[in-house]
């Protein structure tokens, strides 16, 4: 099992939010008291610059990672496993079907994915967003503790392109500003090798 959410990144994000709230409060206090606001503005600027530095340092130090089919990727207590990748052709299209197992490793609470996305990456480096198959269970379906289900998604790809990898991600927009998170700018990604 590969844990995709780093506790250190989450703690740094929370510390950043607390520091900005502190700076905002300090700035309001200075404005109300009609005292110079240079110090709280400098503190806020230093906080933002330091935090941006952490995001970029974490991204620069990261590398892409390949995992084998069947390896569970967990986003806290919501886990997904790509179990198979197969091709499906018709006269007009070629699609790649990704079979997945979604599971909850939570002990007490229901789990639901925030914004799950599955991409099929071809041998030219193009990313193709996969869509849920009509008869498949939604990736965002709620899961009781210990529950799991199997579902499938498919992506249309060019007929001449080979399939190189599958990328699965779950999370919200805020992940892009969490240090050491795969969604932060320029950070290495985790892919299933195909």
N, C-alpha and C positions, 0 to 999 in steps of 0.2 A: 504494500500500500504506500502510495506517495501522497503526503499531505501538501496541498497546494497553497494553503493559507499560513503565512508565517506569523507567529505570535509577536515577534519583535517589531515587524512592520505595523501591526495593529496598535501596539503600545506607543510606538513613535508617532503614529497618526493621532492618537488620543492626546499625547503630550503636546503636539502641535496645535490642536484645537484649543486645549486649555491655555496655552501660551497666547494665542490670538485673542481669546476671551479676556485674559488678564490685560493685554495691551489695549483692548477696546475699553475696558473699564477704567484703566489708568488715563487713557485719552479723554474719556468723558469727564472724569474727575478734574483733570487739568482745565478742560474747557469751561466747566461750571465755576471753578475757582479762578478762572482767568489767569492761569499761570502758563509758562511756556510749555508747548507740546512737543518740543524737540526730542526729549528723552523717550516718551512712549512711542513716538514715530520711529526713532532709531531702533528701539527694542523690537517693534513689529517688523521693520525691514530686515534686521538681523535674523529674526526668527524665520521669516519667509525665505531668505537667502540660504540659511543653514539647512532648512528642510528641503529646498530644491536641490541643494548639494547632495543631501542623502539620497534623494530619488535618483539623481544621475550617477552617483558613485555606485549605488546598488545595481543599476542597470549596466554600467560599464564593466562591472566585475562578473556579471552573469554570462552564462553560455546556454545555447540551446541544448535541450536534453531529449533523448529518444528513449521511449519505453516500449516494451513488447506488448502485443495484443494480449489481453487478459489481465493486465496490471491495473488495479483499482487506483483511480485518482480521486482524492477526497478534498472537498472544499468545506472544511470544518467537519460536520457530521453527515453531509450529503455527498455520496460517492457515486462515481460512474466508472464503468468498465467497458471498453470497446472489445467485444468478443469475436467479431468477424467483420470482414469487409469483402463485399462481392459486387460483381458487375451485373447490370441489368440493361439489356439493349432492346430497343424497339426499332421500327423502320425510321422514325424521325429523330430519336434521341438515344443518348447513352447516359445512364446514370450509375452512380456508385452508391450502393446501399450499405449503411453502417449499422450493424446490430449492436445493441448496447444493453447492459444491465445497470439499472439505477437502484441504489440501496441507501438505507439510513443506518448509520452506526450510532445514532443517538441512544441514550439510555432512558430518557423520560419525556421528550417533547417531539411533536410532529415536525417534520422537515419539509421544506419546499424550496426548490431552486429559484434564485432571483431572476436570472436572465440567461438560461443555458443556451450556448451556441456550439454548433458542431460545424467544422470546416473540413473539406477534403482538399488536400494540397496536391497539385499535379507536379510532374517532373520538370515543368518549366517555372515552377515557383508561384503559380497563380492559385489563389485561395477561392474555393467555391463553397458558398454557404449551403448547408444541408437543411432540408425542410422535413418536417414530420410526415411520415407516410399516412395516407387517409385512414387506415385501419389500426394505426399504432397509438399507444397510450402517450399522452403529452408528457414531455420531460419535466414540466412544472407541477405534475400531479403531487398532492400531499402524500407523505409517507409517515406511517406510524413507526415508533422505535423498532428497529430490527426488520422492518418490512423491505421488500425489494420487488422489482418488476422488470420485465424485458420489453424493449421497444426498438423501433427502427426509424432511421432517417435516411434521406437520399439527397444527393447533389447531382445536378447535371454538369457533365464535363465534356470538353471537346473530344471527338472520336479518336483523334490521333495522340492524345496526351496519355502518358502513363501516370499511375497513382503512386505518389511518394510517401504520403503521411496523412494522418488524421489528427486534427486539433480539437479538443473539447475544452470549453471554458464556461464557468458559471460565476456570476457576480454582477455588481452594479457599477455605475459610472464612477463611484468613489474609489474603486480599486485602482484607477489610473493615477491617483495621487497618494497611494500608500507605498512607502519605501519597501523595496525588495519584493514587490508584488509583480507577477508576470504581466499584468496589464499596464504597469507603469512604462513611461516612454523608453524605448530602446532596450528593454529588458529581454533576456533570452526566454524562449518559449519551450514548453514541453509538448512533444508530439508522439503519437503512436506510430511506430514504424510499420509500414505495410509491405 
